Amino acid sequence: IRNWQYSTNSIHYLLSLWGRLVAAVPYVRPETGAQGHVQHLEKQVLLVVETYIESMLGSVEAVLRSDGALENPLDDDGSLREQMDRLPVIARFQYGPVAQ
């Protein structure tokens, strides 16, 4: 996600994966020994959301500096819509820390 220039077509797949991981958490039984996995996932979700936002904000500056040599990932309405559909699912998992 951090290197958006090389992964523009796969960002929504990565966000989809993280969305599915987060959606499965309520179904994880604590007696299976997966207690530490949820805490680890909480930390990683925050990192994923922060990295995505920083990457998209950084893409604006990089596209402006490139004088048209780079394609703007924010111009692709279809891909951007898919990403915006997936991001709230991920952010809702750690709503408080993500909102800060």
C-alpha positions as CSV (number, residue, x, y, z in Angstrom):
1,I,0.0,0.0,0.0
2,R,2.9,2.3,0.8
3,N,4.3,2.2,-2.8
4,W,1.0,3.0,-4.6
5,Q,2.9,3.5,-7.9
6,Y,3.6,-0.2,-8.1
7,S,0.3,-1.5,-6.7
8,T,-2.5,0.6,-8.0
9,N,-4.4,-2.4,-9.3
10,S,-4.0,-4.4,-6.1
11,I,-4.8,-1.9,-3.3
12,H,-8.5,-2.7,-3.3
13,Y,-7.6,-6.5,-3.0
14,L,-5.4,-5.8,0.0
15,L,-8.1,-3.7,1.6
16,S,-10.6,-6.5,0.9
17,L,-8.3,-9.0,2.6
18,W,-8.0,-6.8,5.7
19,G,-11.8,-6.2,5.7
20,R,-12.3,-10.0,5.7
21,L,-9.8,-10.5,8.5
22,V,-11.6,-7.9,10.6
23,A,-15.0,-9.3,9.8
24,A,-14.0,-12.7,11.0
25,V,-12.9,-11.6,14.5
26,P,-16.3,-12.0,16.1
27,Y,-16.4,-15.6,15.1
28,V,-13.0,-16.5,16.6
29,R,-13.4,-18.5,19.8
30,P,-11.1,-17.5,22.6
31,E,-10.6,-21.1,23.7
32,T,-8.9,-21.9,20.4
33,G,-5.7,-20.1,21.5
34,A,-6.3,-17.2,19.2
35,Q,-6.4,-14.6,21.9
36,G,-3.1,-13.0,21.0
37,H,-4.1,-12.8,17.3
38,V,-6.9,-10.3,18.0
39,Q,-4.6,-7.9,19.8
40,H,-2.0,-8.2,17.0
41,L,-4.7,-7.6,14.4
42,E,-5.8,-4.5,16.3
43,K,-2.3,-3.0,16.0
44,Q,-1.9,-4.0,12.4
45,V,-5.3,-2.5,11.4
46,L,-4.3,0.8,12.7
47,L,-1.1,0.6,10.7
48,V,-2.9,-0.4,7.5
49,V,-5.3,2.5,7.7
50,E,-2.6,5.0,8.5
51,T,-0.4,3.8,5.7
52,Y,-3.3,3.9,3.2
53,I,-4.2,7.5,4.1
54,E,-0.5,8.6,4.1
55,S,0.0,6.9,0.8
56,M,-3.0,8.6,-0.9
57,L,-2.0,12.0,0.5
58,G,1.6,11.4,-0.7
59,S,0.4,10.4,-4.1
60,V,-1.0,13.9,-4.7
61,E,2.4,15.5,-4.1
62,A,4.2,12.9,-6.2
63,V,1.8,13.3,-9.1
64,L,2.1,17.1,-9.0
65,R,5.9,16.9,-9.0
66,S,5.9,14.5,-11.9
67,D,4.3,16.9,-14.3
68,G,2.0,14.3,-15.8
69,A,4.5,11.4,-15.9
70,L,2.7,9.5,-13.1
71,E,-0.9,8.5,-13.3
72,N,-3.1,10.0,-10.5
73,P,-4.6,7.1,-8.5
74,L,-7.3,9.4,-7.3
75,D,-8.6,9.9,-10.9
76,D,-9.7,6.3,-11.2
77,D,-13.3,6.6,-9.9
78,G,-14.0,2.8,-10.0
79,S,-11.0,1.8,-8.1
80,L,-11.3,4.7,-5.6
81,R,-15.0,3.8,-5.0
82,E,-14.0,0.2,-4.2
83,Q,-11.3,1.4,-1.8
84,M,-13.7,3.8,-0.1
85,D,-16.3,0.9,0.3
86,R,-13.7,-1.3,2.0
87,L,-11.9,1.3,4.2
88,P,-14.8,1.9,6.6
89,V,-15.2,-1.8,7.4
90,I,-11.5,-1.9,8.4
91,A,-11.6,1.4,10.3
92,R,-14.7,0.4,12.3
93,F,-12.7,-2.4,13.9
94,Q,-10.5,0.2,15.7
95,Y,-12.7,3.2,15.4
96,G,-11.3,5.1,18.4
97,P,-7.6,4.9,17.5
98,V,-8.2,5.3,13.8
99,A,-10.3,8.5,14.4
100,Q,-7.5,10.1,16.4
